[in-house]
Amino acid sequence: MAILQRQFITNTKGIPIGVLLPLEEYRLVEPILKQHTQIINNDADKLKLMEQAPSDARFMADLSEVMSDFAEVDTEWWDTKK
């Protein structure tokens, strides 16, 4: 039986992306990981809200205004480059 202290997992560029921990160390960080999972779930909720955005009249009005502003600025920028 091999004893594993810690093993770092890297991507193809050698950048660390994960770590294997002994169970005792995992138990120390487990509460933090559970909080992170809750944050991820909040992101899932945000994605659901984004899916509903096209049917939100205020969001669509704001989006239209912002897109109009961008189009105006974009036109001004191209006109100055001539």
C-alpha positions in Angstrom: 0.0 0.0 0.0 1.4 3.4 -1.0 1.1 6.4 1.2 0.2 9.6 -0.8 1.1 12.9 0.9 -0.3 15.3 -1.7 -0.3 15.1 -5.4 -0.7 18.2 -7.5 -2.5 17.9 -10.8 -1.4 20.2 -13.6 -2.7 20.9 -17.1 -0.8 20.4 -20.3 1.0 23.8 -19.7 2.2 22.7 -16.3 -0.2 25.1 -14.5 -1.6 23.5 -11.2 -5.4 23.0 -11.5 -6.0 20.6 -8.6 -4.6 18.6 -5.7 -5.2 15.2 -4.2 -5.2 15.5 -0.4 -5.0 13.0 2.4 -8.5 12.6 4.0 -7.4 14.5 7.2 -6.4 17.6 5.2 -9.6 17.3 3.1 -11.7 17.4 6.2 -10.0 20.7 7.1 -11.0 22.4 3.8 -14.3 20.6 3.3 -16.4 23.5 4.8 -14.7 26.0 2.4 -15.4 23.7 -0.6 -19.1 23.4 0.4 -19.3 27.2 0.5 -17.7 27.3 -3.0 -20.3 24.8 -4.2 -23.1 27.2 -2.9 -21.5 30.0 -4.9 -21.5 27.8 -8.0 -25.2 27.1 -7.4 -25.8 30.9 -7.2 -24.1 31.1 -10.6 -26.6 28.5 -11.8 -29.4 30.7 -10.5 -27.8 33.6 -12.4 -27.8 31.6 -15.6 -31.5 30.9 -15.1 -32.1 34.6 -14.8 -30.1 35.2 -17.9 -32.3 32.7 -19.8 -35.4 34.7 -18.7 -33.9 38.0 -19.7 -35.4 38.1 -23.2 -38.9 38.1 -21.8 -38.0 40.9 -19.3 -39.2 44.2 -20.8 -36.9 46.4 -18.7 -33.9 44.3 -19.5 -34.6 44.4 -23.2 -35.2 48.2 -23.1 -31.8 48.7 -21.3 -30.1 46.3 -23.8 -31.6 48.2 -26.7 -30.3 51.5 -25.3 -26.9 50.2 -24.6 -26.6 48.7 -28.1 -27.7 52.0 -29.6 -25.0 53.8 -27.6 -22.4 51.3 -28.8 -23.5 51.7 -32.4 -23.2 55.5 -32.1 -19.7 55.3 -30.5 -18.6 52.7 -33.0 -19.7 55.0 -35.9 -17.9 58.0 -34.4 -14.7 55.9 -34.0 -14.8 54.8 -37.6 -15.6 58.3 -38.9 -12.5 59.7 -37.2 -10.3 57.0 -38.7 -11.1 58.1 -42.3 
